[in-house]
Amino acid sequence: MKVLGILGSPRIGGNSDILLDQALAGAQEAGAEVEKIILSRKRISGCLDCGKCNETGICVIKDDMGEIHEKILEADAVIHSVPLYFWAMTSQMKAYLDRWCAFFDEQWNMQKAYRLKFKGKRMGLITVCGDSNASASDPIVHSFKNTSDIVGLRWMGVVRASAGAKGEITRNEAVKKKAYELGKKSATPSVVSQK
Ligand SMILES: Cc1cc2nc3c(=O)[nH]c(=O)nc-3n(C[C@H](O)[C@H](O)[C@H](O)COP(=O)(O)O)c2cc1C
């Protein structure tokens, strides 16, 4: 069992990083091998909509997304953690997510070559926003839940958190526990998906 954590915040050691570490600790506790990818340390360009990947399943842009694409294919679960920037996901996370295009053909069906790799794969999400109403991050949830559905992934759910200052989330034991449980669940084969 492999669980991949994708960090969309450029603030290393910040709130979404802390919660992602919690989730990965939960996954490890459940016996998974875990890996964290920090998107701000990678070179990932925006999708060009050239359509080539729809034919080949491979993006024409030669940057770090190629290696991440492979890791997604190999993972049993992918947990994304991202703060809210101007009522949307960060630019690092958006550039990464748009490059998921390479998993699809021109009809937005999963590329035949990848179907087996995606079977049973799980997706989870952690969002953090400065707003005391954590549902301010719902546009991000909408993006990831719809992506999960269109790809046919098993949705593990979302942990929404509110925090502003770097590391503030450390004091929120309840949300840290939720992130830990999300990780644990993502690494547990018998768990059924939920909203
Ligand atoms: C450029 C930028 C835009 C932001 N926009 C929002 C926003 O629209 N709504 C909100 O509630 N918080 C917003 N925030 C606050 C962050 O979501 C908040 O500080 C969060 O804890 C950052 O998470 P991190 O520590 O994982 O980077 C913004 C922060 C930055 C730097």
The ligand as a Gaussian input file, in Angstrom:
#p B3LYP/6-31G(d) Opt

LIG

0 1
 C       -1.960000      34.904000      -1.508000
 C       -2.869000      34.478000      -0.392000
 C       -4.234000      34.496000      -0.579000
 C       -5.099000      34.082000       0.440000
 N       -6.443000      34.083000       0.204000
 C       -7.286000      33.646000       1.173000
 C       -8.699000      33.612000       0.925000
 O       -9.197000      33.930000      -0.147000
 N       -9.493000      33.197000       1.925000
 C       -9.009000      32.817000       3.153000
 O       -9.796000      32.439000       4.010000
 N       -7.677000      32.805000       3.394000
 C       -6.806000      33.214000       2.445000
 N       -5.445000      33.208000       2.670000
 C       -4.944000      32.723000       3.971000
 C       -4.410000      31.286000       3.915000
 O       -5.360000      30.408000       3.376000
 C       -4.032000      30.845000       5.332000
 O       -3.030000      31.694000       5.852000
 C       -3.548000      29.416000       5.411000
 O       -3.362000      29.070000       6.778000
 C       -2.240000      29.180000       4.683000
 O       -1.925000      27.825000       4.776000
 P       -0.415000      27.281000       4.787000
 O        0.160000      27.641000       6.141000
 O       -0.539000      25.838000       4.596000
 O        0.297000      27.941000       3.672000
 C       -4.566000      33.642000       1.690000
 C       -3.174000      33.649000       1.873000
 C       -2.323000      34.060000       0.858000
 C       -0.822000      34.053000       1.074000

